[in-house]
Amino acid sequence: MVPILLVLLLAVVLFSVGFAVKILWWIALAVLVLWLLGFVARGTTAGGGRGRWYRW
């Protein structure tokens, strides 16, 4: 009985990890899209004269 419970527990844990990794991939994709939109929207006019896309 214990080995069956351990296998079921392992299956649940692996399923949860796979689901979490999938969610993290979607979050990473959304952040990348937002970053690219910010990069394009900022253009070359930010920061005065020449303008830079970074804030250093």
For each residue, the residues with C-beta under 8 A, 3 or more apart:
1: 4 5
2: 5 6
3: 6 7
4: 1 7 8
5: 1 2 8 9
6: 2 3 9 10
7: 3 4 10 11
8: 4 5 11 12
9: 5 6 12 13
10: 6 7 13 14
11: 7 8 14 15
12: 8 9 15 16
13: 9 10 16 17
14: 10 11 17 18
15: 11 12 18 19
16: 12 13 19 20
17: 13 14 20 21
18: 14 15 21 22
19: 15 16 22 23
20: 16 17 23 24
21: 17 18 24 25
22: 18 19 25 26
23: 19 20 26 27
24: 20 21 27 28
25: 21 22 28 29
26: 22 23 29 30
27: 23 24 30 31
28: 24 25 31 32
29: 25 26 32 33
30: 26 27 33 34
31: 27 28 34 35
32: 28 29 35 36
33: 29 30 36 37
34: 30 31 37 38
35: 31 32 38 39
36: 32 33 39 40
37: 33 34 40 41
38: 34 35 41 42
39: 35 36 42 53
40: 36 37 43
41: 37 38
42: 38 39 45 46 53
43: 40 46 51
44: 50 51 53
45: 42 51
46: 42 43 51 52 53
47: 50 51 52
48: 51
49:
50: 44 47
51: 43 44 45 46 47 48
52: 46 47 55 56
53: 39 42 44 46
54:
55: 52
56: 52
